[in-house]
Amino acid sequence: MYLALRVIKLARVENPAGSSGSSLLADCPAGVRFVAGHRGIRLVMVLAFTMSLCIRPLLDLMPGLADTVFNRPTEGLATLMSAFGIGAMVGSVWIANRNRLTGTTTIALAGVSISAALNIVFAAVPIYPVAIAVAALLGFTAALGFNSSQILVQNAAAGPMRARVMGLYAYNFQGVPALGAMLMGGASHYFGLQAPVIVGGALCLAATGWVWARHGQV
């Protein structure tokens, strides 16, 4: 990573104006206030939070699903995770080589919406070959949703605020799925593994519909 950073050529140097220059404890609330006051970034953060909470935990629950739902605890888990990974890699490569911002909001919203629907299908249709295909499509659409959201946030954030905003986005990506997995895992003790995944997909669809109705503000 150090060597990669060393060879990156900066297109521009950000103006440090606007930075508090005081401390991390002062800068973090400033970043939160910036996100709360920026209508477009706020909506994208809602989208990312919902997807992280309701969709990403599927990966953490996959061992249980492969075992109890599809009755393939070893090769089934490997195949499902590989299918998801291949789909995610293809989606990431495609969005990385798109090289334009126009239409990115629509791609992000469509990616999250389709991911939520596929989440429901994956849990509701316990047919192993169908699950493999759905996992690959889910990886592809999830990559579109997450990466497009990140592109939108990076381009919308002002220079001195970009690192703080991306820090909040990274928290969505890294920390929130653990909370979602804990909630879904706890619920699965009472309702089984499939029902929490289906509910998560439905909640994500509802939240995405709310954001989509306001996507002109993003």
Secondary structure, 3 states (H helix, E strand, C coil): CHHHHHHCCCCCCCCCCCCCCCCHHHHHHHHHHHHHHCHHHHHHHHHHHHHHHHCCHHHHHHHHHHHHHCCCCCHHHHHHHHHHHHHHHHHHHHHHCCCCCCCHHHHHHHHHHHHHHHHHHHHHCCCHHHHHHHHHHHHHHHHHHHHHHHHHHHHHCCHHHHHHHHHHHHHHHHCHHHHHHHHHHHHHHHHCCHHHHHHHHHHHHHHHHHHHCCHHHC
